[in-house]
Each structure stands twice: as structure tokens, then as C-alpha cells.
Amino acid sequence: MTDRVECKLKAKELLRGRWENAVGACLLFFVSTFLLSFLLSPIPIFGWIIIALISTFLTGSFIKYCIKLNETEGKVKYLGCLISFKTTLKILLCDILIGLVVGIGGVMFTMIFSVASIVSQSIVIIIVALIILVALGFFIEAILFPVPMILTEDEGVGVMEAIEMSFNITKGYRWKYIVMNLSFIGWMILSFLTFGIGMLWLQPYMMLTYYLFYKGIRSANTTI
């Protein structure tokens, strides 16, 4: 299943009759992250480290919840979705590595275009630079979006191995992922208009759609 429409329809089918369970999972995993971040953010360094660990743990656990939604027919038990500390650390390390690469690349790119814009004094160059930066962000996400799913599914996979697998799995399907991402913009706007309440329904729908797409392209690339 590599078609965007098919993945979204399948996600809705899997959520039918289980929306209450899915919204509960979203409340547990994401609202908890928000509250803990609010409470711990005033604490320098230590608080930030704890926030990073807990948010990664809860995000990974929500991914596992979506995996179980695909594997079972009844309501999913939340406690059975909690990932291990080892998996949490690996996902966090991947996020840090990717963030560093993107950050360094972004800084270098910005410096080059800043010099070019100063020399030419053209607003067009700045606009072009911003468009390219956004496009690069979408492209990098399209390459690496399966990483946390790979690590959550299989604890035996290492960090660099997961990144390499993700690079190979997404070959030929990156543009499809970008289009899939863009197809949710309308729902995101509606969710923001409800002061974020709509995200409780949108997050499970989106994550499950992404997971089904990942499973589909991984099956299509049978060598992975």
C-alpha cells in the first residue's frame, strides 16, 4: 500500500469504532508531554534533558500504539505501548544527529545566501533562499521519517543502521510522502481553529497513515 488515498482510507477504517481509544492515547502521550514541558522548562539543563527524554519516550510510545492499531482489532491497551528506555535513547540520538546535520547545513546555507543578498541587495535572493530551505526541510523529512518507526518496531536495529534503512526504504517514494504531508494542511488549519482540540483526532489519523505508508513502501522495496 503506497498510494496516499489508500493509506488514508485504511487509517480511517482501522480507527472506526476506536476513535475514543485513539483520542485517549493522544491525550495520554501528547498532553502529558506538554504539561511536563511546562513544569520542567524553567529548570535549566536538567529540566531540558528530562523533557527531551520524556517527550521522545511518549512520542515513540504513540508510534507503538499506532503499530498495535494496525495489528489488532479491539481497543489497544496503553500500557502495552510503552517503549523501552533503550529504544527511547536510540530515537533521541537519531533526532540529535539529524538535528545537528540539518542545523549545520542550514547555517552554512544561510551564510552563503546572506553574503549574496548583501552583495546584490536583492529581496528576491532572500525569498529564494527561504523557499530552498523549506524545500530541503521537506526533503530531509521525506528521507528520514521512517527512522523512529524502524527503531520502535525492532529494538535490535542500531541508530546508523536505522538511518541507512530509512534512506533505502524511501527511495522512489519521497515525493509521495511530501504530497501526503501537504494533504493534511487543511485538517491542520481546522484543528488550530479549534484551539488545538482537533489535533486529538488528527494526530492518530496522521500517524497511522504515515505508518501504513511506511509499511507499504518497505514491502515494495523487498530488498530492505
HELIX and SHEET records of a PDB file:
HELIX    1   1 ARG A    4  LEU A   15  1                                  12    
HELIX    2   2 TRP A   19  CYS A   26  1                                   8    
HELIX    3   3 LEU A   27  VAL A   31  3                                   5    
HELIX    4   4 SER A   32  LEU A   40  1                                   9    
HELIX    5   5 PHE A   46  GLU A   71  1                                  26    
HELIX    6   6 TYR A   78  CYS A   81  5                                   4    
HELIX    7   7 PHE A   85  SER A  120  1                                  36    
HELIX    8   8 ILE A  123  LEU A  144  1                                  22    
HELIX    9   9 VAL A  147  GLU A  153  1                                   7    
HELIX   10  10 VAL A  159  ILE A  169  1                                  11    
HELIX   11  11 ARG A  174  LEU A  182  1                                   9    
HELIX   12  12 ILE A  185  LEU A  193  1                                   9    
HELIX   13  13 MET A  199  ALA A  220  1                                  22    
END                                                                             
